[in-house]
């Protein structure tokens, strides 16, 4: 799996979780909110890697 494919997969998962969060059954779910927060951090890092925003030290 390439980095771009990983980012694409993470973006799809993000969209799935956002849709799930909007459902009445999951509204206010601390577990789901935690998953979204963690995924957001990983997604931002991965997007920077793919776009060249992260430079080697």
N, C-alpha and C positions, 0 to 999 in steps of 0.2 A: 504494500500500500504506500503510495506516495504521500508527501505532506499535503499536497492539494486535495487528494482524495480524503485524507483524514479531516481536513477542515470542512470539506463538503459534508461528510458524515456527521460531524459535530453540529454543523448548521442545521441539518435535517433534524437531528435529535433536539436541538434548541426549539425549533418550530413545533415539534411534537409536544414537548413539555409545556410550552406557552399555551398551546391549544388545550392541553389537559388541565392546566392551571385555571383556565377560564370556565371549566365545567363546574356546575354547582356542587358536585361531590367532592371536589378537590380544593374549593375556595378556602384560602387561609391555611393550607397544609404546610406546616413547618418543614416537614421532610422534603416536600416538593420545592419549597423556596430554597432550601439548602442545596438541593441538587442543581437548581437553576443558577445559583450564585457560583457554585464550583465550576459548572460547565461554562459559564460566562468567562471566568478567569482563564480557563484552558483554551477557550475559543479565541480570546483576544491574543494570547501568546502564540497560538498556532497561526493565526492570521498574520501577525507580525513576521513570523518566520517565513511564511510563504511569500509575503510581499517584500521581503528583504529588510524589514524594519529592525531586525535584531542583528547587531554586528558582533563579530567575534572579538573578544578582548585581546 
